[in-house]
Amino acid sequence: MKKGIVGYGSFLVLIWIYFGVFYDLETYYDSRYAAYRHAYYFTQTTFTWLVLWALIQSSFHHTYTQMLDRKFGKEWARSLVYGASLTLGYQLISLPLDVLGYGMAQWAEVNHQPVVDWIGEWGVQSLFFVLMISGLIMVARICMMKFRRYWWIAIWMIALPISLFILYIQPVWIDPIFENFQPLRNTAIKDEIVDIAGEAGISESNIYEVNMSEKTSTFNAYVTGLGPQKRIVIWDTTLENMQEDEVLFILAHEIAHYVKNHVYWGVLGSLLFSLVLLKGLAIIFPYVFNRFKRQWNLRTITDLKTIPLLLLTTSILLFATEPMYLWVSRQMEITADQYAIEHTDSLDPAIEGYRSLAIESKSDVNPSAFVKWFRYTHPPIQERIDMMKEAQKERQ
């Protein structure tokens, strides 16, 4: 274990030196904050792997799982208690990393959320995380025991309606826990927003404003929700700090997501992707288990003690397949940009708007290929600006 920790420490040193010194960062802001965020992302991802790897080998984990086997007669009870203790422990262990991420955003003046408010939000998010992962562990173990050959299908079938229900209620019940949502205020630009949205068949009742100025100075807007809860949400920072034409271009971009049903396509894609991922896990994990069962004294594939290995395999598989999911997301964003270009007379405000977005977020406007493939849900800012300029040339 010591060699592994030393190796991981060496990896972190190299990652932070590379992004802090050698990475070719392109940004509109005089800071290497964006490069440090890249390093932070890879640190956070691999830290999860380290924790799970260390847990599998620890004598404490072996003793603890034996105690749960003796104390709880029902598998669902063992799974819930184990899942809750595992996730709660992980949240506490990774708290310094979360504090680091918060501190970096404060240092770069991207985030100005008060510490007390951040702690409260972290606590609520941790509670959701504990409940979700504990439930998944319970469902996974029960399905693996009862449907030994087709457990992956059983898990997917159980998770499907739950996921759709959560997505349906998210805008109404979950998001308001963290942010303050309200109908559009009577600002100078409200009438134009309502008129443009109305031309696309979107009612004013489906457009919301969210108070983000208490936390950040960056800009954003998005589409969320399913069925009657489907809506466009605009950050108040966008409405207050961007020029009117810039806001209207962003609105046109979000209208594209709305009318092209990108939320539905995204949900469908995610569900199909999760099914393929579970099938891949069902194929790969038995080989992983057989490779390490003697080394780590694992008994069966459904054992409590095997859960960290299952989670580790799942996490690595998710990381390896993430570029495919992100590529699809970027294609949707390109489509939305093209729609906005077609429905906008002058593209100069759009170009300035994206520059303002890059400045406020201190983002990496032209990342290297591997960073783009593992991190970017949207095309990099420079690619989007280049697309605007190319459209301008074609019009001329």
Backbone torsions as a table, in degrees:
resi	resn	phi	psi	omega
1	MET	NA	-37.1	-179.5
2	LYS	-61.2	-41.1	178.6
3	LYS	-62.5	-39.5	179.3
4	GLY	-64.5	-41.8	179.9
5	ILE	-66.8	-41.5	177.1
6	VAL	-62.8	-42.6	178.1
7	GLY	-62.5	-40.9	179.3
8	TYR	-67.2	-40.4	177.3
9	GLY	-60.6	-40.5	178.0
10	SER	-64.5	-39.8	177.6
11	PHE	-60.7	-43.7	-179.9
12	LEU	-63.6	-41.8	178.7
13	VAL	-59.5	-45.3	-179.5
14	LEU	-65.1	-42.2	-179.5
15	ILE	-61.1	-47.4	-176.8
16	TRP	-71.5	-34.2	175.6
17	ILE	-66.8	-43.0	-179.0
18	TYR	-61.0	-52.6	-177.4
19	PHE	-73.3	-30.5	-178.9
20	GLY	-77.2	-26.0	-173.2
21	VAL	-123.7	-48.1	-168.4
22	PHE	-98.5	-19.9	-177.3
23	TYR	-65.3	133.2	-177.7
24	ASP	-81.6	88.0	-175.3
25	LEU	-88.2	131.5	172.2
26	GLU	-114.8	117.2	-178.0
27	THR	-148.0	155.5	177.5
28	TYR	-89.2	7.1	-176.0
29	TYR	-125.3	142.5	-176.2
30	ASP	-81.3	71.0	-179.5
31	SER	-163.9	151.8	176.1
32	ARG	-98.3	23.7	-178.9
33	TYR	-55.2	-45.8	-177.7
34	ALA	-60.8	-38.6	178.2
35	ALA	-67.0	-39.9	177.4
36	TYR	-64.1	-33.3	177.3
37	ARG	-66.4	-34.0	174.9
38	HIS	-62.4	-46.7	179.3
39	ALA	-61.5	-39.8	179.7
40	TYR	-63.5	-40.8	179.9
41	TYR	-59.9	-49.1	-178.4
42	PHE	-70.1	-28.5	174.8
43	THR	-67.2	-47.7	-178.2
44	GLN	-63.3	-42.0	-179.6
45	THR	-63.9	-49.6	-176.4
46	THR	-74.3	-22.4	176.8
47	PHE	-63.0	-39.0	176.8
48	THR	-58.7	-43.0	179.3
49	TRP	-63.0	-41.6	-179.6
50	LEU	-62.3	-44.5	-178.5
51	VAL	-62.2	-46.4	-179.3
52	LEU	-66.2	-41.3	178.8
53	TRP	-62.3	-43.5	179.5
54	ALA	-68.2	-36.5	-178.6
55	LEU	-64.6	-41.2	-179.6
56	ILE	-56.7	-37.9	-173.1
57	GLN	-89.6	-10.7	-173.3
58	SER	-75.9	142.6	176.8
59	SER	-68.9	-31.9	177.8
60	PHE	-59.8	-42.6	-179.3
61	HIS	-62.7	-41.7	179.1
62	HIS	-62.1	-46.0	179.7
63	THR	-65.1	-41.5	-177.4
64	TYR	-64.9	-43.9	179.5
65	THR	-66.3	-35.2	176.2
66	GLN	-64.7	-39.9	178.6
67	MET	-63.2	-41.8	178.8
68	LEU	-65.4	-37.1	178.0
69	ASP	-62.6	-36.8	-179.3
70	ARG	-77.0	-36.6	-170.8
71	LYS	-82.8	-32.3	-175.8
72	PHE	-116.3	124.5	-178.0
73	GLY	-83.8	-24.1	-177.9
74	LYS	-95.1	135.1	-179.2
75	GLU	-64.7	-36.2	-178.9
76	TRP	-65.4	-36.2	179.0
77	ALA	-68.6	-43.3	176.7
78	ARG	-58.5	-44.6	-177.0
79	SER	-63.6	-43.8	-178.6
80	LEU	-66.2	-45.5	-179.8
81	VAL	-64.6	-44.1	179.4
82	TYR	-63.5	-46.1	-179.1
83	GLY	-61.8	-42.0	180.0
84	ALA	-65.1	-44.2	-179.7
85	SER	-68.6	-37.4	179.3
86	LEU	-64.8	-49.8	-176.7
87	THR	-70.3	-37.5	177.5
88	LEU	-64.4	-43.2	177.4
89	GLY	-61.7	-41.8	179.6
90	TYR	-63.9	-42.4	179.4
91	GLN	-60.0	-40.0	179.8
92	LEU	-70.4	-40.2	179.6
93	ILE	-66.1	-37.4	-177.3
94	SER	-88.2	0.4	180.0
95	LEU	-56.1	-43.0	177.2
96	PRO	-57.4	-35.4	177.0
97	LEU	-67.1	-40.9	177.7
98	ASP	-63.2	-40.1	178.1
99	VAL	-64.1	-39.8	177.8
100	LEU	-60.2	-46.0	179.0
101	GLY	-61.7	-41.9	177.1
102	TYR	-63.7	-43.9	179.8
103	GLY	-64.2	-38.5	178.2
104	MET	-62.7	-43.8	179.9
105	ALA	-65.9	-35.7	176.6
106	GLN	-67.1	-43.1	179.9
107	TRP	-60.6	-40.1	-179.3
108	ALA	-83.3	-1.3	-179.6
109	GLU	61.7	28.0	172.5
110	VAL	-84.2	-32.2	-178.1
111	ASN	-123.9	133.5	173.9
112	HIS	-130.2	31.1	177.8
113	GLN	-67.9	131.4	178.7
114	PRO	-59.7	148.7	-176.3
115	VAL	-58.9	-45.3	-178.0
116	VAL	-61.3	-42.8	178.9
117	ASP	-63.5	-41.2	179.1
118	TRP	-64.2	-41.5	179.3
119	ILE	-62.6	-43.2	178.4
120	GLY	-62.2	-43.0	178.6
121	GLU	-65.8	-40.5	177.6
122	TRP	-60.8	-39.5	179.2
123	GLY	-64.5	-43.3	179.3
124	VAL	-65.9	-43.5	178.3
125	GLN	-62.4	-38.6	178.1
126	SER	-64.4	-39.7	178.2
127	LEU	-61.7	-46.4	177.5
128	PHE	-60.4	-40.8	-179.5
129	PHE	-63.4	-45.3	179.9
130	VAL	-61.7	-46.3	-179.5
131	LEU	-63.4	-43.0	-176.6
132	MET	-67.7	-49.1	-177.0
133	ILE	-69.4	-38.1	177.3
134	SER	-60.9	-44.2	178.2
135	GLY	-64.0	-40.7	178.8
136	LEU	-64.2	-41.8	178.8
137	ILE	-62.9	-43.4	179.2
138	MET	-61.9	-48.7	-179.3
139	VAL	-62.8	-43.6	-178.3
140	ALA	-62.0	-45.2	-178.2
141	ARG	-65.6	-44.4	-179.7
142	ILE	-63.0	-42.9	179.3
143	CYS	-65.9	-39.4	-179.3
144	MET	-67.5	-29.5	178.3
145	MET	-78.7	-39.9	-174.6
146	LYS	-87.7	-31.1	-178.2
147	PHE	-123.7	72.7	-169.8
148	ARG	-59.3	-30.7	-177.2
149	ARG	-95.3	-34.5	-174.7
150	TYR	-118.4	32.6	-178.4
151	TRP	-61.4	-31.5	-177.8
152	TRP	-66.3	-36.0	176.2
153	ILE	-69.7	-40.9	179.9
154	ALA	-61.4	-44.1	178.6
155	ILE	-60.1	-44.3	-177.7
156	TRP	-64.7	-41.5	-178.6
157	MET	-66.1	-34.8	178.1
158	ILE	-74.2	-41.1	-177.0
159	ALA	-72.7	-25.6	-175.4
160	LEU	-57.6	-58.2	-178.8
161	PRO	-65.7	-33.4	179.1
162	ILE	-64.4	-44.3	-179.8
163	SER	-62.7	-44.5	-179.8
164	LEU	-64.9	-37.7	178.2
165	PHE	-64.8	-43.2	179.8
166	ILE	-63.7	-43.2	178.7
167	LEU	-62.8	-34.0	-179.5
168	TYR	-69.5	-43.5	-175.8
169	ILE	-88.7	-10.8	-174.7
170	GLN	-52.5	-49.6	-177.7
171	PRO	-64.4	-26.8	-173.1
172	VAL	-95.4	-35.9	-172.4
173	TRP	-113.9	-35.3	-173.3
174	ILE	-91.6	-53.6	-177.6
175	ASP	-56.6	-41.2	-179.7
176	PRO	-64.6	-13.6	175.2
177	ILE	-65.4	-32.9	-174.2
178	PHE	-101.4	-29.4	-176.4
179	GLU	-133.1	163.4	178.7
180	ASN	-100.7	109.8	-179.5
181	PHE	-101.1	146.8	178.4
182	GLN	-156.8	159.8	173.1
183	PRO	-60.9	161.6	179.5
184	LEU	-56.1	132.9	176.3
185	ARG	-74.5	163.1	179.6
186	ASN	-79.9	75.3	177.0
187	THR	-100.0	174.1	-176.9
188	ALA	-62.5	-28.2	-175.1
189	ILE	-94.7	-6.9	-174.6
190	LYS	-57.6	-46.1	-176.5
191	ASP	-60.9	-40.0	179.8
192	GLU	-67.4	-40.5	177.3
193	ILE	-60.0	-46.7	-178.6
194	VAL	-64.2	-40.8	-179.2
195	ASP	-65.1	-47.2	-178.5
196	ILE	-64.7	-43.2	178.2
197	ALA	-64.6	-39.0	-179.9
198	GLY	-62.8	-37.1	177.6
199	GLU	-61.6	-26.7	178.5
200	ALA	-92.9	5.1	178.2
201	GLY	84.3	20.0	-178.3
202	ILE	-106.1	122.9	-178.0
203	SER	-76.0	152.2	176.2
204	GLU	-57.8	-30.3	-179.5
205	SER	-68.7	-11.4	178.8
206	ASN	-102.9	15.4	177.4
207	ILE	-121.5	126.4	-176.5
208	TYR	-126.6	155.7	174.6
209	GLU	-114.6	138.2	179.9
210	VAL	-120.9	137.3	-178.5
211	ASN	-81.3	101.3	177.3
212	MET	-112.3	-6.3	-176.2
213	SER	-66.0	-19.7	177.1
214	GLU	-72.6	-17.5	-175.5
215	LYS	-112.6	-37.5	-169.9
216	THR	-148.3	165.0	175.9
217	SER	-109.3	-0.3	-178.2
218	THR	-76.9	168.1	-175.0
219	PHE	-111.4	150.5	176.7
220	ASN	-170.5	160.5	170.2
221	ALA	-155.9	153.8	-177.6
222	TYR	-159.3	166.4	175.2
223	VAL	-112.3	136.9	-178.5
224	THR	-145.7	167.5	173.7
225	GLY	91.2	160.1	177.9
226	LEU	-123.8	149.3	176.4
227	GLY	59.2	-133.9	-178.0
228	PRO	-64.1	-18.1	-178.4
229	GLN	-88.5	-0.9	-179.2
230	LYS	-64.6	132.6	-173.7
231	ARG	-157.4	158.5	170.1
232	ILE	-98.6	131.3	179.4
233	VAL	-119.1	128.9	179.5
234	ILE	-118.3	130.6	177.0
235	TRP	-68.5	143.9	178.1
236	ASP	-64.9	-27.8	176.5
237	THR	-63.3	-34.7	177.7
238	THR	-66.7	-44.9	-177.7
239	LEU	-69.1	-33.3	-172.9
240	GLU	-90.3	-27.4	-170.1
241	ASN	-116.4	-5.1	175.5
242	MET	-104.5	154.7	177.6
243	GLN	-68.0	156.4	-174.8
244	GLU	-56.4	-47.6	-179.0
245	ASP	-65.2	-32.4	177.9
246	GLU	-66.6	-42.5	178.5
247	VAL	-63.1	-41.2	-177.5
248	LEU	-67.3	-32.5	175.7
249	PHE	-67.9	-43.9	177.1
250	ILE	-60.6	-39.7	177.3
251	LEU	-61.0	-43.8	178.9
252	ALA	-61.0	-37.5	177.2
253	HIS	-62.1	-44.9	-179.8
254	GLU	-71.2	-33.1	175.3
255	ILE	-60.2	-38.3	177.7
256	ALA	-59.6	-45.9	177.2
257	HIS	-58.9	-39.2	-176.3
258	TYR	-69.2	-53.0	-173.4
259	VAL	-75.0	-25.8	178.2
260	LYS	-88.7	3.6	175.8
261	ASN	56.6	40.8	-179.6
262	HIS	-63.9	-29.9	177.4
263	VAL	-62.1	-45.3	-179.7
264	TYR	-65.4	-43.7	178.0
265	TRP	-63.6	-38.1	178.2
266	GLY	-65.0	-41.8	178.2
267	VAL	-64.7	-45.6	178.6
268	LEU	-60.0	-44.7	178.9
269	GLY	-62.2	-41.2	-179.9
270	SER	-65.0	-40.1	179.5
271	LEU	-66.1	-42.7	177.8
272	LEU	-67.0	-39.6	178.6
273	PHE	-62.9	-41.6	179.9
274	SER	-65.1	-35.4	177.8
275	LEU	-65.3	-44.7	178.0
276	VAL	-64.1	-40.1	179.2
277	LEU	-62.8	-44.2	178.6
278	LEU	-63.5	-39.6	176.3
279	LYS	-63.3	-42.7	176.7
280	GLY	-61.7	-39.8	177.9
281	LEU	-64.3	-40.2	179.3
282	ALA	-63.3	-30.1	178.9
283	ILE	-80.8	-43.2	-172.2
284	ILE	-80.8	-41.2	-170.0
285	PHE	-61.0	-39.5	177.2
286	PRO	-57.1	-36.7	177.7
287	TYR	-68.0	-41.3	177.8
288	VAL	-63.7	-43.5	-179.5
289	PHE	-61.7	-47.2	-180.0
290	ASN	-64.3	-29.4	179.6
291	ARG	-70.0	-33.9	-171.8
292	PHE	-114.9	-1.7	-172.6
293	LYS	-63.2	-39.0	178.5
294	ARG	-72.4	-42.1	-178.3
295	GLN	-60.5	-38.1	-176.4
296	TRP	-111.7	13.6	174.4
297	ASN	55.5	49.9	178.1
298	LEU	-93.5	139.4	-176.0
299	ARG	-92.2	-63.6	-178.0
300	THR	-128.9	166.1	-177.0
301	ILE	-70.6	-18.2	-179.3
302	THR	-103.7	5.9	-178.8
303	ASP	-64.6	148.7	173.9
304	LEU	-57.5	-39.5	-176.8
305	LYS	-66.0	-18.7	-178.0
306	THR	-86.2	-13.0	-174.5
307	ILE	-56.4	-45.2	178.5
308	PRO	-59.0	-35.5	178.1
309	LEU	-67.7	-38.3	176.9
310	LEU	-64.6	-44.5	178.8
311	LEU	-65.8	-38.4	178.8
312	LEU	-64.0	-45.4	178.4
313	THR	-62.2	-42.3	179.3
314	THR	-63.3	-43.5	-178.7
315	SER	-63.8	-43.1	179.5
316	ILE	-66.6	-39.3	178.6
317	LEU	-65.1	-40.3	176.6
318	LEU	-62.1	-43.4	179.7
319	PHE	-63.1	-41.9	-177.9
320	ALA	-67.4	-31.5	-177.3
321	THR	-97.8	-4.8	-179.1
322	GLU	-55.7	-39.9	179.9
323	PRO	-55.9	-34.0	178.9
324	MET	-65.9	-45.1	179.3
325	TYR	-63.3	-43.0	-178.9
326	LEU	-67.7	-34.2	177.8
327	TRP	-61.6	-44.4	178.4
328	VAL	-61.4	-43.0	179.0
329	SER	-60.3	-42.9	179.7
330	ARG	-65.3	-35.2	178.1
331	GLN	-64.6	-39.3	176.8
332	MET	-63.6	-40.0	179.8
333	GLU	-67.1	-37.2	176.7
334	ILE	-63.4	-42.7	177.7
335	THR	-60.5	-41.7	179.4
336	ALA	-66.2	-39.7	176.5
337	ASP	-62.9	-42.3	179.3
338	GLN	-62.5	-40.8	176.9
339	TYR	-61.2	-45.9	-179.1
340	ALA	-63.7	-38.2	177.6
341	ILE	-61.9	-44.6	-179.1
342	GLU	-65.0	-26.1	-176.4
343	HIS	-106.7	19.3	179.6
344	THR	-127.1	131.4	-178.5
345	ASP	-73.0	-54.7	-179.4
346	SER	-109.1	130.7	-177.6
347	LEU	-96.0	-5.2	179.0
348	ASP	-59.4	-43.6	177.0
349	PRO	-61.5	-35.3	179.1
350	ALA	-64.1	-43.2	179.2
351	ILE	-62.6	-45.6	179.0
352	GLU	-65.9	-34.7	178.4
353	GLY	-63.6	-43.0	178.4
354	TYR	-68.0	-34.8	175.2
355	ARG	-63.9	-43.7	178.2
356	SER	-61.4	-41.4	177.7
357	LEU	-60.1	-43.9	-179.7
358	ALA	-66.2	-36.9	180.0
359	ILE	-68.4	-47.1	-177.5
360	GLU	-66.0	-37.1	-178.3
361	SER	-88.9	-4.9	-178.7
362	LYS	54.0	39.0	-170.9
363	SER	-83.5	163.2	173.2
364	ASP	-83.7	106.7	-171.3
365	VAL	-79.9	-17.8	-179.3
366	ASN	-143.3	71.7	-173.2
367	PRO	-69.8	161.9	174.1
368	SER	-67.1	163.0	-173.1
369	ALA	-59.3	-45.1	-175.1
370	PHE	-70.1	-31.5	175.8
371	VAL	-68.5	-43.5	178.0
372	LYS	-60.0	-43.7	-175.9
373	TRP	-71.1	-28.5	-178.0
374	PHE	-99.4	-10.3	-172.7
375	ARG	-127.6	-26.9	-165.6
376	TYR	-96.3	116.2	173.1
377	THR	-81.4	-22.1	179.2
378	HIS	-116.2	155.4	171.9
379	PRO	-59.6	145.5	176.5
380	PRO	-56.4	151.2	-176.3
381	ILE	-54.7	-41.9	-177.7
382	GLN	-63.9	-37.4	176.6
383	GLU	-63.7	-38.7	-179.2
384	ARG	-70.2	-39.4	177.3
385	ILE	-65.8	-41.9	178.5
386	ASP	-61.1	-37.3	178.5
387	MET	-64.9	-39.1	177.3
388	MET	-63.6	-44.3	-178.5
389	LYS	-65.3	-38.3	178.1
390	GLU	-64.5	-39.5	177.5
391	ALA	-65.5	-36.1	177.1
392	GLN	-62.4	-43.3	179.5
393	LYS	-61.8	-42.0	-179.5
394	GLU	-64.4	-35.4	179.1
395	ARG	-69.5	-35.6	-178.3
396	GLN	-73.3	NA	NA
